């Protein structure tokens, strides 16, 4: 009985995940025209923020978040590798990228 309940819950969670993925791909965000600008914010660490829009929302995404996505895309092989020199330069400015690279590399070694 317990395994049946667990299986039903897993199937329900899987259905929710599939719906979330479908919703994400059907409502992609695009940069706002003239939406990028330098910001001077004493409470945030973003030097450049991009204005974005999807079907229902306007929001912003910082350059550091985009660079985190680039780290993941490079690791997964969706974009060609950047030179070590470029990464060193980038990590000096955005140290968190190094942590993401290390985490991805450590997962690659897991069975």
N, CA, C and O atoms as a Tinker XYZ file with bonds, in Angstrom:
   444  protein
     1  N      0.830000   -1.199000    0.000000    73     2
     2  CA     0.000000    0.000000    0.000000    64     1     3
     3  C      0.873000    1.262000    0.000000    63     2     4     5
     4  O      0.631000    2.200000   -0.759000    81     3
     5  N      1.891000    1.262000    0.866000    73     3     6
     6  CA     2.752000    2.431000    0.967000    64     5     7
     7  C      3.490000    2.686000   -0.345000    63     6     8     9
     8  O      3.626000    3.837000   -0.763000    81     7
     9  N      3.969000    1.624000   -1.001000    73     7    10
    10  CA     4.685000    1.813000   -2.264000    64     9    11
    11  C      3.738000    2.308000   -3.357000    63    10    12    13
    12  O      4.162000    3.056000   -4.238000    81    11
    13  N      2.480000    1.912000   -3.320000    73    11    14
    14  CA     1.505000    2.399000   -4.296000    64    13    15
    15  C      1.290000    3.894000   -4.113000    63    14    16    17
    16  O      1.230000    4.639000   -5.091000    81    15
    17  N      1.173000    4.337000   -2.864000    73    15    18
    18  CA     1.005000    5.762000   -2.576000    64    17    19
    19  C      2.231000    6.525000   -3.043000    63    18    20    21
    20  O      2.111000    7.585000   -3.658000    81    19
    21  N      3.423000    5.986000   -2.751000    73    19    22
    22  CA     4.666000    6.635000   -3.170000    64    21    23
    23  C      4.728000    6.721000   -4.697000    63    22    24    25
    24  O      5.119000    7.753000   -5.242000    81    23
    25  N      4.348000    5.652000   -5.384000    73    23    26
    26  CA     4.363000    5.630000   -6.846000    64    25    27
    27  C      3.389000    6.663000   -7.399000    63    26    28    29
    28  O      3.718000    7.384000   -8.341000    81    27
    29  N      2.188000    6.739000   -6.817000    73    27    30
    30  CA     1.210000    7.721000   -7.278000    64    29    31
    31  C      1.729000    9.136000   -7.064000    63    30    32    33
    32  O      1.550000   10.001000   -7.921000    81    31
    33  N      2.377000    9.375000   -5.913000    73    31    34
    34  CA     2.936000   10.700000   -5.627000    64    33    35
    35  C      4.048000   11.021000   -6.614000    63    34    36    37
    36  O      4.128000   12.140000   -7.121000    81    35
    37  N      4.907000   10.041000   -6.889000    73    35    38
    38  CA     6.004000   10.243000   -7.836000    64    37    39
    39  C      5.460000   10.565000   -9.221000    63    38    40    41
    40  O      5.972000   11.457000   -9.896000    81    39
    41  N      4.427000    9.846000   -9.648000    73    39    42
    42  CA     3.809000   10.113000  -10.949000    64    41    43
    43  C      3.172000   11.495000  -10.977000    63    42    44    45
    44  O      3.264000   12.200000  -11.982000    81    43
    45  N      2.530000   11.885000   -9.884000    73    43    46
    46  CA     1.917000   13.217000   -9.809000    64    45    47
    47  C      3.002000   14.289000   -9.861000    63    46    48    49
    48  O      2.855000   15.287000  -10.567000    81    47
    49  N      4.097000   14.088000   -9.114000    73    47    50
    50  CA     5.205000   15.043000   -9.135000    64    49    51
    51  C      5.824000   15.116000  -10.523000    63    50    52    53
    52  O      6.177000   16.198000  -10.993000    81    51
    53  N      5.957000   13.967000  -11.180000    73    51    54
    54  CA     6.489000   13.939000  -12.540000    64    53    55
    55  C      5.598000   14.706000  -13.496000    63    54    56    57
    56  O      6.091000   15.414000  -14.373000    81    55
    57  N      4.285000   14.573000  -13.334000    73    55    58
    58  CA     3.344000   15.309000  -14.172000    64    57    59
    59  C      3.456000   16.808000  -13.943000    63    58    60    61
    60  O      3.384000   17.593000  -14.888000    81    59
    61  N      3.632000   17.205000  -12.685000    73    59    62
    62  CA     3.801000   18.624000  -12.374000    64    61    63
    63  C      5.083000   19.153000  -12.996000    63    62    64    65
    64  O      5.116000   20.262000  -13.528000    81    63
    65  N      6.151000   18.340000  -12.924000    73    63    66
    66  CA     7.431000   18.756000  -13.486000    64    65    67
    67  C      7.313000   18.908000  -15.000000    63    66    68    69
    68  O      7.812000   19.881000  -15.566000    81    67
    69  N      6.657000   17.957000  -15.656000    73    67    70
    70  CA     6.464000   18.052000  -17.105000    64    69    71
    71  C      5.682000   19.303000  -17.464000    63    70    72    73
    72  O      6.002000   19.970000  -18.448000    81    71
    73  N      4.657000   19.631000  -16.680000    73    71    74
    74  CA     3.861000   20.824000  -16.945000    64    73    75
    75  C      4.701000   22.078000  -16.747000    63    74    76    77
    76  O      4.609000   23.017000  -17.537000    81    75
    77  N      5.523000   22.100000  -15.693000    73    75    78
    78  CA     6.396000   23.256000  -15.456000    64    77    79
    79  C      7.356000   23.451000  -16.619000    63    78    80    81
    80  O      7.564000   24.575000  -17.078000    81    79
    81  N      7.949000   22.344000  -17.100000    73    79    82
    82  CA     8.876000   22.441000  -18.223000    64    81    83
    83  C      8.161000   22.939000  -19.474000    63    82    84    85
    84  O      8.683000   23.789000  -20.196000    81    83
    85  N      6.979000   22.415000  -19.727000    73    83    86
    86  CA     6.210000   22.861000  -20.888000    64    85    87
    87  C      5.884000   24.350000  -20.772000    63    86    88    89
    88  O      6.008000   25.093000  -21.746000    81    87
    89  N      5.466000   24.783000  -19.579000    73    87    90
    90  CA     5.157000   26.196000  -19.368000    64    89    91
    91  C      6.387000   27.066000  -19.599000    63    90    92    93
    92  O      6.291000   28.135000  -20.201000    81    91
    93  N      7.558000   26.603000  -19.117000    73    91    94
    94  CA     8.789000   27.380000  -19.294000    64    93    95
    95  C      9.120000   27.554000  -20.765000    63    94    96    97
    96  O      9.489000   28.647000  -21.194000    81    95
    97  N      8.993000   26.488000  -21.541000    73    95    98
    98  CA     9.354000   26.572000  -22.949000    64    97    99
    99  C      8.321000   27.314000  -23.780000    63    98   100   101
   100  O      8.651000   27.829000  -24.849000    81    99
   101  N      7.099000   27.381000  -23.324000    73    99   102
   102  CA     6.062000   28.106000  -24.047000    64   101   103
   103  C      5.996000   29.577000  -23.658000    63   102   104   105
   104  O      5.241000   30.339000  -24.262000    81   103
   105  N      6.773000   29.989000  -22.658000    73   103   106
   106  CA     6.749000   31.375000  -22.188000    64   105   107
   107  C      8.178000   31.868000  -21.983000    63   106   108   109
   108  O      8.557000   32.271000  -20.883000    81   107
   109  N      8.949000   31.832000  -23.038000    73   107   110
   110  CA    10.346000   32.264000  -22.945000    64   109   111
   111  C     10.428000   33.775000  -22.811000    63   110   112   113
   112  O      9.579000   34.521000  -23.300000    81   111
   113  N     11.479000   34.192000  -22.133000    73   111   114
   114  CA    11.723000   35.617000  -21.945000    64   113   115
   115  C     12.674000   36.129000  -23.020000    63   114   116   117
   116  O     13.533000   35.397000  -23.511000    81   115
   117  N     12.504000   37.384000  -23.371000    73   115   118
   118  CA    13.360000   38.040000  -24.357000    64   117   119
   119  C     13.784000   39.391000  -23.809000    63   118   120   121
   120  O     13.057000   40.006000  -23.028000    81   119
   121  N     14.962000   39.854000  -24.217000    73   119   122
   122  CA    15.400000   41.180000  -23.742000    64   121   123
   123  C     14.447000   42.266000  -24.206000    63   122   124   125
   124  O     13.945000   42.251000  -25.330000    81   123
   125  N     14.217000   43.195000  -23.313000    73   123   126
   126  CA    13.425000   44.379000  -23.648000    64   125   127
   127  C     14.250000   45.243000  -24.590000    63   126   128   129
   128  O     15.471000   45.322000  -24.458000    81   127
   129  N     13.602000   45.873000  -25.513000    73   127   130
   130  CA    14.315000   46.830000  -26.351000    64   129   131
   131  C     14.802000   47.944000  -25.436000    63   130   132   133
   132  O     14.021000   48.516000  -24.675000    81   131
   133  N     16.067000   48.244000  -25.509000    73   131   134
   134  CA    16.687000   49.260000  -24.644000    64   133   135
   135  C     16.528000   48.919000  -23.168000    63   134   136   137
   136  O     16.492000   49.821000  -22.331000    81   135
   137  N     16.431000   47.637000  -22.833000    73   135   138
   138  CA    16.218000   47.235000  -21.449000    64   137   139
   139  C     17.479000   47.074000  -20.636000    63   138   140   141
   140  O     17.401000   46.904000  -19.420000    81   139
   141  N     18.654000   47.123000  -21.273000    73   139   142
   142  CA    19.879000   46.970000  -20.516000    64   141   143
   143  C     20.435000   48.347000  -20.149000    63   142   144   145
   144  O     20.415000   49.281000  -20.950000    81   143
   145  N     20.921000   48.440000  -18.941000    73   143   146
   146  CA    21.505000   49.705000  -18.503000    64   145   147
   147  C     22.386000   49.456000  -17.295000    63   146   148   149
   148  O     22.222000   48.475000  -16.570000    81   147
   149  N     23.311000   50.354000  -17.101000    73   147   150
   150  CA    24.119000   50.283000  -15.901000    64   149   151
   151  C     23.272000   50.787000  -14.746000    63   150   152   153
   152  O     22.510000   51.744000  -14.883000    81   151
   153  N     23.420000   50.128000  -13.609000    73   151   154
   154  CA    22.673000   50.567000  -12.435000    64   153   155
   155  C     23.648000   50.853000  -11.307000    63   154   156   157
   156  O     24.673000   50.186000  -11.159000    81   155
   157  N     23.318000   51.824000  -10.543000    73   155   158
   158  CA    24.085000   52.124000   -9.347000    64   157   159
   159  C     23.199000   51.800000   -8.165000    63   158   160   161
   160  O     22.365000   52.604000   -7.749000    81   159
   161  N     23.392000   50.622000   -7.638000    73   159   162
   162  CA    22.534000   50.147000   -6.566000    64   161   163
   163  C     23.397000   49.841000   -5.350000    63   162   164   165
   164  O     24.253000   48.958000   -5.420000    81   163
   165  N     23.201000   50.537000   -4.251000    73   163   166
   166  CA    24.019000   50.287000   -3.068000    64   165   167
   167  C     23.696000   48.951000   -2.395000    63   166   168   169
   168  O     24.440000   48.513000   -1.517000    81   167
   169  N     22.597000   48.295000   -2.790000    73   167   170
   170  CA    22.171000   47.056000   -2.149000    64   169   171
   171  C     22.421000   45.821000   -2.998000    63   170   172   173
   172  O     22.167000   44.703000   -2.552000    81   171
   173  N     22.914000   46.008000   -4.214000    73   171   174
   174  CA    23.163000   44.855000   -5.068000    64   173   175
   175  C     24.567000   44.945000   -5.650000    63   174   176   177
   176  O     25.214000   45.990000   -5.583000    81   175
   177  N     25.018000   43.862000   -6.208000    73   175   178
   178  CA    26.377000   43.813000   -6.726000    64   177   179
   179  C     26.402000   43.730000   -8.247000    63   178   180   181
   180  O     27.443000   43.413000   -8.823000    81   179
   181  N     25.299000   44.002000   -8.902000    73   179   182
   182  CA    25.224000   43.911000  -10.352000    64   181   183
   183  C     25.627000   45.225000  -11.008000    63   182   184   185
   184  O     25.093000   46.286000  -10.686000    81   183
   185  N     26.574000   45.135000  -11.931000    73   183   186
   186  CA    26.972000   46.323000  -12.680000    64   185   187
   187  C     26.080000   46.519000  -13.905000    63   186   188   189
   188  O     25.876000   47.646000  -14.357000    81   187
   189  N     25.553000   45.421000  -14.438000    73   187   190
   190  CA    24.720000   45.499000  -15.617000    64   189   191
   191  C     23.497000   44.613000  -15.418000    63   190   192   193
   192  O     23.615000   43.443000  -15.056000    81   191
   193  N     22.343000   45.179000  -15.656000    73   191   194
   194  CA    21.085000   44.463000  -15.496000    64   193   195
   195  C     20.331000   44.567000  -16.821000    63   194   196   197
   196  O     20.235000   45.641000  -17.415000    81   195
   197  N     19.801000   43.436000  -17.270000    73   195   198
   198  CA    19.047000   43.395000  -18.518000    64   197   199
   199  C     17.557000   43.355000  -18.204000    63   198   200   201
   200  O     17.104000   42.535000  -17.405000    81   199
   201  N     16.805000   44.240000  -18.832000    73   199   202
   202  CA    15.354000   44.206000  -18.720000    64   201   203
   203  C     14.830000   43.096000  -19.614000    63   202   204   205
   204  O     15.222000   42.999000  -20.777000    81   203
   205  N     13.967000   42.276000  -19.093000    73   203   206
   206  CA    13.432000   41.128000  -19.818000    64   205   207
   207  C     11.915000   41.176000  -19.786000    63   206   208   209
   208  O     11.311000   41.859000  -18.959000    81   207
   209  N     11.310000   40.426000  -20.718000    73   207   210
   210  CA     9.846000   40.348000  -20.765000    64   209   211
   211  C      9.459000   38.964000  -21.266000    63   210   212   213
   212  O     10.048000   38.442000  -22.213000    81   211
   213  N      8.459000   38.379000  -20.615000    73   211   214
   214  CA     7.834000   37.178000  -21.154000    64   213   215
   215  C      6.389000   37.546000  -21.454000    63   214   216   217
   216  O      6.060000   38.730000  -21.527000    81   215
   217  N      5.532000   36.570000  -21.628000    73   215   218
   218  CA     4.148000   36.889000  -21.999000    64   217   219
   219  C      3.412000   37.703000  -20.945000    63   218   220   221
   220  O      2.516000   38.479000  -21.276000    81   219
   221  N      3.779000   37.533000  -19.681000    73   219   222
   222  CA     2.993000   38.160000  -18.622000    64   221   223
   223  C      3.797000   39.050000  -17.680000    63   222   224   225
   224  O      3.211000   39.727000  -16.835000    81   223
   225  N      5.130000   39.067000  -17.802000    73   223   226
   226  CA     5.929000   39.763000  -16.806000    64   225   227
   227  C      7.036000   40.600000  -17.438000    63   226   228   229
   228  O      7.539000   40.297000  -18.520000    81   227
   229  N      7.388000   41.645000  -16.736000    73   227   230
   230  CA     8.622000   42.370000  -17.016000    64   229   231
   231  C      9.492000   42.146000  -15.794000    63   230   232   233
   232  O      9.023000   42.252000  -14.661000    81   231
   233  N     10.755000   41.837000  -16.025000    73   231   234
   234  CA    11.661000   41.566000  -14.910000    64   233   235
   235  C     13.073000   41.848000  -15.350000    63   234   236   237
   236  O     13.310000   42.197000  -16.506000    81   235
   237  N     14.011000   41.703000  -14.444000    73   235   238
   238  CA    15.405000   41.953000  -14.786000    64   237   239
   239  C     16.245000   40.723000  -14.478000    63   238   240   241
   240  O     15.887000   39.887000  -13.647000    81   239
   241  N     17.372000   40.640000  -15.175000    73   239   242
   242  CA    18.339000   39.586000  -14.906000    64   241   243
   243  C     19.723000   40.224000  -14.979000    63   242   244   245
   244  O     20.045000   40.953000  -15.917000    81   243
   245  N     20.516000   39.935000  -13.980000    73   243   246
   246  CA    21.842000   40.517000  -13.913000    64   245   247
   247  C     22.840000   39.766000  -14.780000    63   246   248   249
   248  O     22.659000   38.589000  -15.094000    81   247
   249  N     23.892000   40.471000  -15.158000    73   247   250
   250  CA    24.939000   39.868000  -15.973000    64   249   251
   251  C     25.540000   38.646000  -15.293000    63   250   252   253
   252  O     25.872000   37.672000  -15.968000    81   251
   253  N     25.686000   38.675000  -13.981000    73   251   254
   254  CA    26.279000   37.525000  -13.291000    64   253   255
   255  C     25.410000   36.275000  -13.462000    63   254   256   257
   256  O     25.943000   35.172000  -13.579000    81   255
   257  N     24.102000   36.425000  -13.477000    73   255   258
   258  CA    23.214000   35.268000  -13.698000    64   257   259
   259  C     23.373000   34.720000  -15.110000    63   258   260   261
   260  O     23.363000   33.507000  -15.319000    81   259
   261  N     23.520000   35.612000  -16.068000    73   259   262
   262  CA    23.722000   35.172000  -17.451000    64   261   263
   263  C     25.054000   34.436000  -17.570000    63   262   264   265
   264  O     25.145000   33.415000  -18.252000    81   263
   265  N     26.078000   34.952000  -16.911000    73   263   266
   266  CA    27.381000   34.288000  -16.959000    64   265   267
   267  C     27.333000   32.919000  -16.292000    63   266   268   269
   268  O     28.006000   31.991000  -16.740000    81   267
   269  N     26.548000   32.781000  -15.232000    73   267   270
   270  CA    26.372000   31.463000  -14.610000    64   269   271
   271  C     25.767000   30.488000  -15.613000    63   270   272   273
   272  O     26.157000   29.321000  -15.661000    81   271
   273  N     24.825000   30.959000  -16.405000    73   271   274
   274  CA    24.226000   30.114000  -17.443000    64   273   275
   275  C     25.262000   29.741000  -18.496000    63   274   276   277
   276  O     25.242000   28.625000  -19.015000    81   275
   277  N     26.161000   30.660000  -18.815000    73   275   278
   278  CA    27.221000   30.384000  -19.784000    64   277   279
   279  C     28.148000   29.296000  -19.265000    63   278   280   281
   280  O     28.565000   28.425000  -20.028000    81   279
   281  N     28.478000   29.333000  -17.972000    73   279   282
   282  CA    29.314000   28.288000  -17.371000    64   281   283
   283  C     28.653000   26.924000  -17.560000    63   282   284   285
   284  O     29.308000   25.958000  -17.951000    81   283
   285  N     27.378000   26.855000  -17.284000    73   283   286
   286  CA    26.644000   25.587000  -17.405000    64   285   287
   287  C     26.583000   25.147000  -18.864000    63   286   288   289
   288  O     26.803000   23.974000  -19.165000    81   287
   289  N     26.287000   26.077000  -19.774000    73   287   290
   290  CA    26.188000   25.743000  -21.198000    64   289   291
   291  C     27.527000   25.243000  -21.732000    63   290   292   293
   292  O     27.561000   24.293000  -22.513000    81   291
   293  N     28.623000   25.867000  -21.325000    73   291   294
   294  CA    29.942000   25.416000  -21.767000    64   293   295
   295  C     30.223000   24.022000  -21.220000    63   294   296   297
   296  O     30.694000   23.147000  -21.946000    81   295
   297  N     29.937000   23.822000  -19.954000    73   295   298
   298  CA    30.170000   22.524000  -19.322000    64   297   299
   299  C     29.388000   21.412000  -20.023000    63   298   300   301
   300  O     29.893000   20.301000  -20.185000    81   299
   301  N     28.171000   21.709000  -20.434000    73   299   302
   302  CA    27.321000   20.714000  -21.074000    64   301   303
   303  C     27.608000   20.554000  -22.567000    63   302   304   305
   304  O     27.036000   19.681000  -23.219000    81   303
   305  N     28.502000   21.401000  -23.114000    73   303   306
   306  CA    28.886000   21.278000  -24.509000    64   305   307
   307  C     27.980000   21.988000  -25.493000    63   306   308   309
   308  O     28.068000   21.746000  -26.697000    81   307
   309  N     27.112000   22.859000  -25.009000    73   307   310
   310  CA    26.208000   23.581000  -25.904000    64   309   311
   311  C     26.870000   24.775000  -26.569000    63   310   312   313
   312  O     26.386000   25.266000  -27.589000    81   311
   313  N     27.978000   25.246000  -25.998000    73   311   314
   314  CA    28.764000   26.309000  -26.623000    64   313   315
   315  C     30.220000   25.860000  -26.611000    63   314   316   317
   316  O     30.614000   25.067000  -25.756000    81   315
   317  N     31.019000   26.356000  -27.546000    73   315   318
   318  CA    32.431000   25.964000  -27.567000    64   317   319
   319  C     33.147000   26.457000  -26.314000    63   318   320   321
   320  O     32.766000   27.476000  -25.739000    81   319
   321  N     34.172000   25.742000  -25.897000    73   319   322
   322  CA    34.905000   26.171000  -24.698000    64   321   323
   323  C     35.599000   27.520000  -24.905000    63   322   324   325
   324  O     36.108000   27.823000  -25.984000    81   323
   325  N     35.599000   28.300000  -23.856000    73   323   326
   326  CA    36.335000   29.562000  -23.863000    64   325   327
   327  C     37.771000   29.282000  -23.431000    63   326   328   329
   328  O     38.052000   28.255000  -22.814000    81   327
   329  N     38.657000   30.182000  -23.754000    73   327   330
   330  CA    40.062000   30.011000  -23.369000    64   329   331
   331  C     40.208000   30.128000  -21.858000    63   330   332   333
   332  O     39.408000   30.783000  -21.188000    81   331
   333  N     41.245000   29.479000  -21.335000    73   331   334
   334  CA    41.529000   29.582000  -19.899000    64   333   335
   335  C     41.777000   31.031000  -19.508000    63   334   336   337
   336  O     41.371000   31.465000  -18.429000    81   335
   337  N     42.439000   31.776000  -20.374000    73   335   338
   338  CA    42.721000   33.184000  -20.098000    64   337   339
   339  C     41.431000   33.979000  -19.908000    63   338   340   341
   340  O     41.341000   34.831000  -19.024000    81   339
   341  N     40.443000   33.693000  -20.740000    73   339   342
   342  CA    39.163000   34.388000  -20.636000    64   341   343
   343  C     38.487000   34.052000  -19.314000    63   342   344   345
   344  O     37.971000   34.941000  -18.637000    81   343
   345  N     38.488000   32.765000  -18.938000    73   343   346
   346  CA    37.857000   32.355000  -17.685000    64   345   347
   347  C     38.554000   32.963000  -16.479000    63   346   348   349
   348  O     37.894000   33.412000  -15.541000    81   347
   349  N     39.885000   32.981000  -16.495000    73   347   350
   350  CA    40.627000   33.563000  -15.369000    64   349   351
   351  C     40.247000   35.028000  -15.212000    63   350   352   353
   352  O     40.006000   35.497000  -14.099000    81   351
   353  N     40.195000   35.737000  -16.311000    73   351   354
   354  CA    39.812000   37.141000  -16.282000    64   353   355
   355  C     38.395000   37.317000  -15.737000    63   354   356   357
   356  O     38.135000   38.213000  -14.934000    81   355
   357  N     37.494000   36.461000  -16.179000    73   355   358
   358  CA    36.101000   36.544000  -15.749000    64   357   359
   359  C     35.941000   36.197000  -14.262000    63   358   360   361
   360  O     35.196000   36.865000  -13.544000    81   359
   361  N     36.634000   35.164000  -13.811000    73   359   362
   362  CA    36.520000   34.740000  -12.408000    64   361   363
   363  C     37.097000   35.795000  -11.474000    63   362   364   365
   364  O     36.658000   35.909000  -10.330000    81   363
   365  N     38.063000   36.561000  -11.937000    73   363   366
   366  CA    38.581000   37.664000  -11.099000    64   365   367
   367  C     37.470000   38.668000  -10.807000    63   366   368   369
   368  O     37.386000   39.222000   -9.711000    81   367
   369  N     36.636000   38.886000  -11.791000    73   367   370
   370  CA    35.553000   39.857000  -11.626000    64   369   371
   371  C     34.323000   39.232000  -10.978000    63   370   372   373
   372  O     33.617000   39.895000  -10.218000    81   371
   373  N     34.061000   37.956000  -11.276000    73   371   374
   374  CA    32.882000   37.239000  -10.761000    64   373   375
   375  C     33.335000   35.924000  -10.114000    63   374   376   377
   376  O     33.219000   34.863000  -10.726000    81   375
   377  N     33.849000   35.989000   -8.879000    73   375   378
   378  CA    34.410000   34.797000   -8.221000    64   377   379
   379  C     33.431000   33.630000   -8.068000    63   378   380   381
   380  O     33.866000   32.480000   -8.030000    81   379
   381  N     32.151000   33.885000   -7.981000    73   379   382
   382  CA    31.162000   32.809000   -7.812000    64   381   383
   383  C     31.178000   31.845000   -8.995000    63   382   384   385
   384  O     30.779000   30.690000   -8.850000    81   383
   385  N     31.629000   32.297000  -10.151000    73   383   386
   386  CA    31.677000   31.427000  -11.325000    64   385   387
   387  C     32.611000   30.250000  -11.103000    63   386   388   389
   388  O     32.367000   29.151000  -11.601000    81   387
   389  N     33.679000   30.483000  -10.356000    73   387   390
   390  CA    34.623000   29.407000  -10.059000    64   389   391
   391  C     33.953000   28.309000   -9.242000    63   390   392   393
   392  O     34.189000   27.124000   -9.477000    81   391
   393  N     33.123000   28.697000   -8.290000    73   391   394
   394  CA    32.396000   27.720000   -7.471000    64   393   395
   395  C     31.468000   26.872000   -8.331000    63   394   396   397
   396  O     31.356000   25.662000   -8.131000    81   395
   397  N     30.809000   27.509000   -9.283000    73   395   398
   398  CA    29.894000   26.779000  -10.169000    64   397   399
   399  C     30.683000   25.804000  -11.031000    63   398   400   401
   400  O     30.279000   24.653000  -11.201000    81   399
   401  N     31.812000   26.264000  -11.579000    73   399   402
   402  CA    32.654000   25.382000  -12.393000    64   401   403
   403  C     33.109000   24.170000  -11.575000    63   402   404   405
   404  O     33.056000   23.038000  -12.058000    81   403
   405  N     33.551000   24.406000  -10.346000    73   403   406
   406  CA    34.033000   23.317000   -9.497000    64   405   407
   407  C     32.911000   22.335000   -9.179000    63   406   408   409
   408  O     33.122000   21.123000   -9.202000    81   407
   409  N     31.729000   22.847000   -8.884000    73   407   410
   410  CA    30.587000   21.981000   -8.580000    64   409   411
   411  C     30.233000   21.106000   -9.788000    63   410   412   413
   412  O     29.963000   19.914000   -9.639000    81   411
   413  N     30.237000   21.694000  -10.963000    73   411   414
   414  CA    29.939000   20.938000  -12.178000    64   413   415
   415  C     30.994000   19.875000  -12.443000    63   414   416   417
   416  O     30.671000   18.751000  -12.828000    81   415
   417  N     32.251000   20.233000  -12.238000    73   415   418
   418  CA    33.335000   19.272000  -12.438000    64   417   419
   419  C     33.247000   18.114000  -11.458000    63   418   420   421
   420  O     33.504000   16.968000  -11.824000    81   419
   421  N     32.884000   18.406000  -10.214000    73   419   422
   422  CA    32.797000   17.332000   -9.217000    64   421   423
   423  C     31.633000   16.392000   -9.529000    63   422   424   425
   424  O     31.720000   15.197000   -9.248000    81   423
   425  N     30.568000   16.900000  -10.092000    73   423   426
   426  CA    29.430000   16.045000  -10.471000    64   425   427
   427  C     29.790000   15.135000  -11.632000    63   426   428   429
   428  O     29.283000   14.019000  -11.740000    81   427
   429  N     30.671000   15.622000  -12.503000    73   427   430
   430  CA    31.084000   14.838000  -13.660000    64   429   431
   431  C     31.799000   13.562000  -13.212000    63   430   432   433
   432  O     31.722000   12.538000  -13.890000    81   431
   433  N     32.496000   13.623000  -12.069000    73   431   434
   434  CA    33.242000   12.478000  -11.562000    64   433   435
   435  C     32.386000   11.495000  -10.793000    63   434   436   437
   436  O     32.825000   10.381000  -10.508000    81   435
   437  N     31.141000   11.900000  -10.444000    73   435   438
   438  CA    30.259000   10.997000   -9.686000    64   437   439
   439  C     29.752000    9.887000  -10.583000    63   438   440   441
   440  O     29.549000   10.097000  -11.779000    81   439
   441  N     29.542000    8.680000  -10.004000    73   439   442
   442  CA    29.053000    7.557000  -10.813000    64   441   443
   443  C     27.607000    7.737000  -11.255000    63   442   444
   444  O     27.059000    6.874000  -11.941000    81   443
